């Protein structure tokens, strides 16, 4: 919907505000100068692609002669920064250039003095910080011991890779693609078995997974977030009776809409004994009973439901599965019958700039289903709504289930009240709104059974 707003983070993870700070423009002329003293200890601009390094990381500087001094970006020796503060990782910052064009690229840092109006620029080094696993660089003898590590695949799997079908070979490779193997040791007693320690790379991966797993949302939090963003009327979970779950005033959105509904002519025609037929099967089958209840608000609610159904039928097909609201000249008969402002109010509420995507369409249909429940005393036959919306039987059932209803076939007594046979009752379902509400839960994929 158009009134949905994205959540904004007021602050960044490091505590800094995400709002821009207004800077006053200098009133005087700025004098720019470049400092070129040839000092090898120039400022550093460091980037960390794909890394989240700690803020208190300290790096030791080292210099060495450049190997390729044909087209250097700086005239002094190459700088390298190193840190071994992490227990398992080494952080190394060095100059990198992905193509030849970057060899001519220079970086500068400027210091501006507002009192004197001077801006001094000094050339800076551009470094890239990357991390490496310390043990892989220090333990050179481990490569020899890796030859003694037995293959993690069983003899049966080795035969499958050699003589099996393409499907079985793909399944065997999938089992070992992400396997975490234990580190080889010099002790023969620990060369195999479940008690072997993980190698440094696997240990670093497991420790990082545990760090990020603590911030992952739980299943209950994910379910609450899904329920909050569903395209349904917001239910009153603290309701003590079904009539308090979905209130008519909330479903309509504006009390002035019901007050402006002109229903006196419709009431007079029904009281005169006229058989009034509308474009909606649901409205036509309930019009006389609603009018004879002498509840003017209920009659206006039925009239508003009729407007939503006719407005839904008048939508045109858009691009990529969307629906488009017709122009005013095409909606002329509907505006004359219900009023121009009321029809435009429906568009403002359920459409976004004249279009309805899947979310907007679901929101419109669930509001129609909720109004049908309130008119049928919270037990409604879904057949009429399904015919009006031209939906499949299972499709309309899902909309009522999203509202917290239980959907079941009609009983023998209910079929007698509807005056339908048992065969005709197969196409009818009764949606009942009862407490406590039962909403569909988030689906959890079942684990695949291992083939023997």
Secondary structure by P-SEA (a helix, b strand, c coil): ccccccccccccccccccbbbbbbcccbbbbbbbbcccccccbbbbbbccccccccbbbbbbbbcccccccccccccbbbbbbcccccbbbbbbbbbcccccccbbbbbbbbbccccbbbbbbbbbbbbbbbccccccccccccccccccccccaaaaaaaacccaaaaaaaaaaccbbbbbbbcccccccccccccccaaaaaaaaaaaaaaaacccaaaaaaaaaaacccccccccccccccccccccccccaaaaaacccaaaaaaaaaccccccccaaaaacaaaaaacccaaaaaaaaaaaaaaaaaaacccccccbbbbbccccaaaaaaaccaaaaaaaaaaccccccccaaaaaaaaaaaaaaaaaaacccccaaaaaaaacccaaaaaaaaaaabbbbbcccaaaaaaacccccccccbbbbbbccccccccbbbbccccccc
